[in-house]
Amino acid sequence: MNLLNTVSIAQAAPAGGSSNMLVSFLPLILMFVIFYLLLIRPQQKRQKALQLMIKNLKKGDKVVTSGGMIGTVWGVAEDKVVLKVGEDEVKLEFEKSSISGLIKPKE
């Protein structure tokens, strides 16, 4: 009977409450904050910079596509860009979203 009373008292006593629960979730919260600061936020900054670069494309810019094709912008439309590539100045049409970078001229 003594064991039964001890079990019922232990069940009735409040267990540390919210502070114990917060301490148990603290490592998970800390991991999410570090993950956000090291991975998610820098990726969002790169994506915004890429979108701004694509928006500001103009004739004469030298760009590289996501497939690795390097060319000079010959024309820009709303969602397409025409690149002049190669020695024969072949003109190819690409989606603006396929442009992955701007090549800076060597000075």
C-alpha positions as YAML, in Angstrom:
chain: A
units: angstrom
residues:
- id: 1
  name: MET
  ca: [0.00, 0.00, 0.00]
- id: 2
  name: ASN
  ca: [2.93, 2.32, 0.62]
- id: 3
  name: LEU
  ca: [4.07, 1.90, -3.00]
- id: 4
  name: LEU
  ca: [0.57, 2.71, -4.26]
- id: 5
  name: ASN
  ca: [0.46, 5.96, -2.25]
- id: 6
  name: THR
  ca: [3.86, 7.00, -3.59]
- id: 7
  name: VAL
  ca: [2.76, 6.46, -7.21]
- id: 8
  name: SER
  ca: [-0.47, 8.44, -6.75]
- id: 9
  name: ILE
  ca: [1.42, 11.32, -5.08]
- id: 10
  name: ALA
  ca: [3.98, 11.39, -7.91]
- id: 11
  name: GLN
  ca: [1.20, 11.58, -10.47]
- id: 12
  name: ALA
  ca: [-0.56, 14.41, -8.64]
- id: 13
  name: ALA
  ca: [2.61, 16.53, -8.21]
- id: 14
  name: PRO
  ca: [3.22, 18.98, -11.04]
- id: 15
  name: ALA
  ca: [6.34, 18.19, -13.06]
- id: 16
  name: GLY
  ca: [8.64, 21.22, -13.57]
- id: 17
  name: GLY
  ca: [6.22, 22.67, -16.12]
- id: 18
  name: SER
  ca: [7.13, 24.88, -19.03]
- id: 19
  name: SER
  ca: [10.75, 25.59, -18.09]
- id: 20
  name: ASN
  ca: [11.63, 21.89, -18.36]
- id: 21
  name: MET
  ca: [9.86, 21.71, -21.72]
- id: 22
  name: LEU
  ca: [11.71, 24.79, -23.00]
- id: 23
  name: VAL
  ca: [15.06, 23.33, -22.00]
- id: 24
  name: SER
  ca: [14.27, 20.12, -23.84]
- id: 25
  name: PHE
  ca: [13.45, 22.00, -27.08]
- id: 26
  name: LEU
  ca: [16.34, 24.47, -26.81]
- id: 27
  name: PRO
  ca: [18.83, 22.37, -28.86]
- id: 28
  name: LEU
  ca: [16.25, 21.93, -31.63]
- id: 29
  name: ILE
  ca: [15.50, 25.66, -31.69]
- id: 30
  name: LEU
  ca: [19.22, 26.48, -31.67]
- id: 31
  name: MET
  ca: [19.85, 24.10, -34.60]
- id: 32
  name: PHE
  ca: [17.07, 25.74, -36.63]
- id: 33
  name: VAL
  ca: [18.47, 29.25, -35.97]
- id: 34
  name: ILE
  ca: [21.98, 28.17, -37.04]
- id: 35
  name: PHE
  ca: [20.56, 26.40, -40.11]
- id: 36
  name: TYR
  ca: [18.66, 29.55, -41.06]
- id: 37
  name: LEU
  ca: [21.64, 31.86, -40.60]
- id: 38
  name: LEU
  ca: [24.15, 29.65, -42.41]
- id: 39
  name: LEU
  ca: [22.07, 28.19, -45.25]
- id: 40
  name: ILE
  ca: [18.66, 29.74, -45.87]
- id: 41
  name: ARG
  ca: [19.44, 33.45, -45.52]
- id: 42
  name: PRO
  ca: [22.54, 33.50, -47.77]
- id: 43
  name: GLN
  ca: [20.67, 31.52, -50.43]
- id: 44
  name: GLN
  ca: [17.83, 34.06, -50.37]
- id: 45
  name: LYS
  ca: [20.35, 36.90, -50.81]
- id: 46
  name: ARG
  ca: [21.97, 35.16, -53.80]
- id: 47
  name: GLN
  ca: [18.54, 34.54, -55.35]
- id: 48
  name: LYS
  ca: [17.56, 38.21, -54.98]
- id: 49
  name: ALA
  ca: [20.86, 39.34, -56.52]
- id: 50
  name: LEU
  ca: [20.37, 36.96, -59.47]
- id: 51
  name: GLN
  ca: [16.81, 38.20, -60.06]
- id: 52
  name: LEU
  ca: [18.03, 41.81, -59.98]
- id: 53
  name: MET
  ca: [20.83, 41.01, -62.44]
- id: 54
  name: ILE
  ca: [18.38, 39.30, -64.82]
- id: 55
  name: LYS
  ca: [15.98, 42.23, -64.56]
- id: 56
  name: ASN
  ca: [18.76, 44.69, -65.48]
- id: 57
  name: LEU
  ca: [20.16, 42.79, -68.50]
- id: 58
  name: LYS
  ca: [20.92, 45.02, -71.47]
- id: 59
  name: LYS
  ca: [22.32, 44.65, -74.96]
- id: 60
  name: GLY
  ca: [26.06, 44.01, -74.93]
- id: 61
  name: ASP
  ca: [26.24, 42.25, -71.54]
- id: 62
  name: LYS
  ca: [28.27, 39.04, -71.58]
- id: 63
  name: VAL
  ca: [26.42, 36.25, -69.73]
- id: 64
  name: VAL
  ca: [26.59, 32.54, -69.02]
- id: 65
  name: THR
  ca: [23.53, 30.28, -69.08]
- id: 66
  name: SER
  ca: [22.74, 27.48, -66.66]
- id: 67
  name: GLY
  ca: [23.86, 25.03, -69.37]
- id: 68
  name: GLY
  ca: [27.27, 26.68, -69.61]
- id: 69
  name: MET
  ca: [26.73, 28.56, -72.88]
- id: 70
  name: ILE
  ca: [28.57, 31.91, -72.93]
- id: 71
  name: GLY
  ca: [27.26, 34.69, -75.12]
- id: 72
  name: THR
  ca: [26.61, 38.37, -75.53]
- id: 73
  name: VAL
  ca: [23.11, 39.75, -75.10]
- id: 74
  name: TRP
  ca: [21.81, 40.81, -78.50]
- id: 75
  name: GLY
  ca: [18.20, 41.47, -77.54]
- id: 76
  name: VAL
  ca: [15.97, 41.42, -74.47]
- id: 77
  name: ALA
  ca: [12.23, 40.74, -74.36]
- id: 78
  name: GLU
  ca: [9.85, 40.40, -71.41]
- id: 79
  name: ASP
  ca: [10.76, 36.81, -70.53]
- id: 80
  name: LYS
  ca: [13.29, 35.90, -73.24]
- id: 81
  name: VAL
  ca: [16.80, 36.97, -74.14]
- id: 82
  name: VAL
  ca: [18.63, 36.54, -77.46]
- id: 83
  name: LEU
  ca: [22.33, 35.70, -77.14]
- id: 84
  name: LYS
  ca: [24.95, 36.06, -79.83]
- id: 85
  name: VAL
  ca: [27.43, 33.16, -79.51]
- id: 86
  name: GLY
  ca: [30.50, 31.90, -81.33]
- id: 87
  name: GLU
  ca: [32.71, 33.25, -84.09]
- id: 88
  name: ASP
  ca: [29.87, 33.11, -86.63]
- id: 89
  name: GLU
  ca: [27.68, 35.23, -84.35]
- id: 90
  name: VAL
  ca: [24.91, 32.67, -84.14]
- id: 91
  name: LYS
  ca: [21.86, 34.04, -82.33]
- id: 92
  name: LEU
  ca: [20.08, 31.79, -79.83]
- id: 93
  name: GLU
  ca: [16.94, 32.54, -77.84]
- id: 94
  name: PHE
  ca: [16.82, 31.61, -74.13]
- id: 95
  name: GLU
  ca: [14.41, 32.07, -71.26]
- id: 96
  name: LYS
  ca: [15.63, 34.78, -68.90]
- id: 97
  name: SER
  ca: [15.48, 32.25, -66.06]
- id: 98
  name: SER
  ca: [18.22, 30.20, -67.75]
- id: 99
  name: ILE
  ca: [20.76, 33.01, -67.30]
- id: 100
  name: SER
  ca: [22.94, 32.08, -64.35]
- id: 101
  name: GLY
  ca: [25.52, 34.83, -64.27]
- id: 102
  name: LEU
  ca: [27.05, 37.95, -65.71]
- id: 103
  name: ILE
  ca: [30.65, 37.79, -66.90]
- id: 104
  name: LYS
  ca: [32.64, 40.84, -65.87]
- id: 105
  name: PRO
  ca: [34.92, 42.29, -68.58]
- id: 106
  name: LYS
  ca: [38.65, 42.03, -67.87]
- id: 107
  name: GLU
  ca: [40.17, 45.43, -67.29]
...
